[in-house]
Amino acid sequence: MTAAFQESLLDLGQEAGPRALGPSVRRTALAHGAWIDHRPAWLAGADALFHRLRDAVPWHAERRRMYDRVVDVPRLLKFYEDGEPLPDPALAQAMRALNAHYTSELGEPFRTAGLCLYRDGRDSVAWHGDTIGRGATHDTMVAILSVGAPRALHLRPRTGGPALRYELGHGDLLVMGGTCQRTWEHAIPKTARPAGPRISIQFRPHGVR
């Protein structure tokens, strides 16, 4: 289930930083007032950034109650609060670029960054929406920047129906907007296929988790 991390040939030797958004972003309207924006290879130098974050971020493991027992969370985590310095200048650049593109539509800036390290195919996140805080009652946005080896992110409507699948890694950007956190769910499922490590960076407005 573990594979060696293979860097993208398109990313070799590039300094980390966001590329243009604008018309390069592909928006897909979903049911129930939700939408998805997708911009492949948005972050230049993403593979080098993966290595820096893997080594520099103070990752920690968590345990959570699941029904009648406490289980290990199958990934490593670090959350950067509003105003807390981000661990790499490239992430600060990415947040500024996202705010320049989305603040007028969102009505507020992205302010926090949650980082998850998926070490191999055994690490995962179950079906969920980011509904802790205002995301449970208000339209919002969550921007996911993926660095490292690609992993499949699945989305499905809460009312039932076919799921969508995006392979995210090597600097890809996916933004979930509108009612997406309330009316859709997303997941990174476990996989028995060899999977290299991946870091997901989730930019959110204040009060959304």
C-alpha positions as CSV (number, residue, x, y, z in Angstrom):
1,M,0.0,0.0,0.0
2,T,3.1,2.3,0.2
3,A,4.8,3.6,-2.9
4,A,7.9,5.7,-3.3
5,F,7.1,9.4,-3.9
6,Q,7.6,10.1,-7.6
7,E,8.1,13.8,-8.5
8,S,6.3,15.3,-11.4
9,L,8.6,16.0,-14.4
10,L,6.7,19.2,-15.1
11,D,7.6,20.5,-11.6
12,L,11.3,19.8,-11.4
13,G,13.5,22.8,-10.6
14,Q,10.6,25.3,-10.2
15,E,10.3,27.7,-7.3
16,A,7.2,27.1,-5.2
17,G,4.4,29.6,-5.9
18,P,0.9,29.9,-7.3
19,R,0.3,30.2,-11.0
20,A,-2.6,32.3,-12.4
21,L,-6.2,31.5,-11.6
22,G,-8.7,33.5,-13.7
23,P,-9.9,31.6,-16.7
24,S,-7.7,28.7,-16.0
25,V,-10.1,27.6,-13.2
26,R,-12.8,25.1,-14.4
27,R,-16.1,25.4,-12.5
28,T,-18.6,22.6,-12.3
29,A,-22.1,23.3,-11.0
30,L,-23.4,20.6,-8.8
31,A,-26.9,19.9,-7.5
32,H,-28.5,21.8,-4.6
33,G,-26.6,25.0,-5.1
34,A,-23.1,23.5,-4.7
35,W,-20.2,24.0,-7.1
36,I,-16.6,22.8,-7.6
37,D,-13.6,24.8,-9.0
38,H,-10.7,22.7,-10.3
39,R,-7.3,24.0,-11.4
40,P,-4.7,21.3,-12.0
41,A,-1.0,22.0,-11.3
42,W,-1.9,25.4,-9.8
43,L,1.2,25.6,-7.5
44,A,4.6,25.6,-9.2
45,G,7.4,23.8,-7.2
46,A,4.8,21.7,-5.4
47,D,7.0,18.6,-5.0
48,A,9.8,20.6,-3.3
49,L,7.1,22.2,-1.1
50,F,5.9,18.7,-0.1
51,H,9.3,17.7,1.1
52,R,9.7,21.0,3.1
53,L,6.3,20.6,4.7
54,R,6.8,17.0,5.5
55,D,10.0,17.8,7.3
56,A,9.2,21.1,9.0
57,V,5.5,20.9,10.1
58,P,5.0,19.7,13.7
59,W,2.7,16.9,12.7
60,H,0.7,15.1,15.4
61,A,-1.6,12.1,15.6
62,E,-5.1,12.3,17.1
63,R,-7.5,9.8,18.6
64,R,-11.3,10.2,18.4
65,R,-14.3,8.4,19.7
66,M,-16.0,6.2,17.2
67,Y,-19.2,4.8,18.6
68,D,-18.2,2.8,21.7
69,R,-14.4,3.0,21.3
70,V,-11.6,5.4,20.7
71,V,-9.6,5.0,17.5
72,D,-6.5,6.5,15.9
73,V,-7.2,9.1,13.2
74,P,-5.7,7.6,10.0
75,R,-3.5,10.6,9.0
76,L,-1.3,13.2,10.7
77,L,-2.5,16.7,11.3
78,K,-1.6,20.3,12.0
79,F,-4.1,23.3,12.1
80,Y,-2.9,26.9,11.7
81,E,-5.3,29.3,13.4
82,D,-6.3,32.7,12.1
83,G,-3.2,34.9,12.5
84,E,-0.8,32.0,13.2
85,P,2.3,32.1,10.8
86,L,2.1,29.5,8.1
87,P,5.0,27.0,7.9
88,D,6.2,28.0,4.4
89,P,6.2,31.3,2.4
90,A,4.6,29.4,-0.5
91,L,1.5,28.8,1.6
92,A,1.2,32.5,2.4
93,Q,1.5,33.3,-1.3
94,A,-1.2,30.7,-2.1
95,M,-3.6,32.2,0.5
96,R,-3.0,35.7,-0.9
97,A,-3.7,34.5,-4.4
98,L,-6.9,32.7,-3.3
99,N,-8.1,35.8,-1.5
100,A,-7.4,38.0,-4.6
101,H,-9.5,35.6,-6.7
102,Y,-12.3,34.6,-4.4
103,T,-12.9,37.3,-1.7
104,S,-15.3,39.3,-3.8
105,E,-17.5,36.2,-4.3
106,L,-17.0,34.7,-0.8
107,G,-17.5,38.1,0.9
108,E,-14.5,37.4,3.3
109,P,-11.0,36.1,3.0
110,F,-9.5,32.7,3.7
111,R,-7.8,32.9,7.1
112,T,-6.9,29.4,8.4
113,A,-5.0,26.4,7.0
114,G,-5.5,22.8,8.1
115,L,-2.8,20.4,6.9
116,C,-3.2,16.6,6.7
117,L,-0.4,14.2,5.9
118,Y,-1.5,11.0,4.2
119,R,1.5,8.7,4.6
120,D,0.3,5.9,2.4
121,G,-2.8,4.1,1.1
122,R,-3.8,3.2,4.7
123,D,-4.4,6.8,5.6
124,S,-7.8,8.2,4.8
125,V,-10.7,10.5,5.8
126,A,-14.2,9.3,5.9
127,W,-17.3,10.9,4.2
128,H,-18.0,14.3,5.8
129,G,-18.7,17.9,5.2
130,D,-16.9,20.8,6.9
131,T,-19.9,21.7,9.0
132,I,-18.2,22.6,12.3
133,G,-19.1,26.3,12.7
134,R,-20.8,28.4,10.0
135,G,-20.5,25.8,7.3
136,A,-23.4,24.0,8.9
137,T,-25.8,26.8,8.1
138,H,-24.2,29.2,5.6
139,D,-22.7,29.0,2.1
140,T,-18.9,29.1,2.3
141,M,-15.8,27.9,0.5
142,V,-13.0,25.4,1.3
143,A,-10.0,25.5,-1.0
144,I,-7.9,22.3,-1.0
145,L,-4.3,22.5,-2.3
146,S,-2.6,19.1,-2.7
147,V,1.1,18.4,-2.9
148,G,2.9,15.1,-3.1
149,A,1.6,11.9,-4.7
150,P,-2.0,12.0,-6.2
151,R,-4.8,10.5,-4.2
152,A,-8.5,10.2,-5.1
153,L,-10.9,12.7,-3.6
154,H,-14.5,11.6,-3.9
155,L,-17.6,13.8,-3.6
156,R,-21.3,12.6,-3.4
157,P,-24.6,14.3,-2.7
158,R,-26.0,13.8,0.8
159,T,-29.3,12.8,-0.7
160,G,-27.8,10.0,-2.7
161,G,-26.5,9.6,-6.2
162,P,-23.3,8.9,-8.1
163,A,-20.0,10.2,-6.7
164,L,-17.5,12.4,-8.5
165,R,-13.8,11.6,-8.4
166,Y,-10.7,13.9,-8.6
167,E,-7.1,12.7,-8.5
168,L,-5.3,15.4,-6.6
169,G,-1.6,15.9,-6.1
170,H,1.5,17.8,-7.5
171,G,0.0,21.2,-6.8
172,D,-3.6,20.7,-7.8
173,L,-6.3,23.0,-6.5
174,L,-9.9,22.1,-5.7
175,V,-12.4,24.7,-4.3
176,M,-15.7,23.6,-2.9
177,G,-18.3,26.4,-2.8
178,G,-21.9,27.4,-2.4
179,T,-23.8,24.8,-0.3
180,C,-21.2,22.1,-0.9
181,Q,-20.4,21.5,2.8
182,R,-24.0,21.2,3.7
183,T,-25.4,19.3,0.7
184,W,-22.4,17.2,-0.4
185,E,-19.9,15.0,1.3
186,H,-16.2,14.3,0.4
187,A,-13.7,11.6,1.4
188,I,-10.2,10.3,0.7
189,P,-10.8,6.5,0.9
190,K,-8.2,3.9,1.8
191,T,-6.6,2.1,-1.1
192,A,-4.9,-1.3,-1.5
193,R,-3.0,0.1,-4.5
194,P,0.5,1.4,-3.8
195,A,0.2,5.1,-2.8
196,G,2.9,7.6,-2.1
197,P,2.6,10.3,0.6
198,R,0.4,13.4,0.0
199,I,-0.2,16.6,2.0
200,S,-3.6,18.3,1.8
201,I,-3.8,22.0,2.7
202,Q,-7.3,23.2,3.4
203,F,-7.8,27.0,3.4
204,R,-11.0,28.2,5.1
205,P,-12.6,31.4,6.3
206,H,-12.6,32.1,10.0
207,G,-15.2,30.0,11.9
208,V,-15.4,27.2,9.3
209,R,-13.9,23.7,10.1
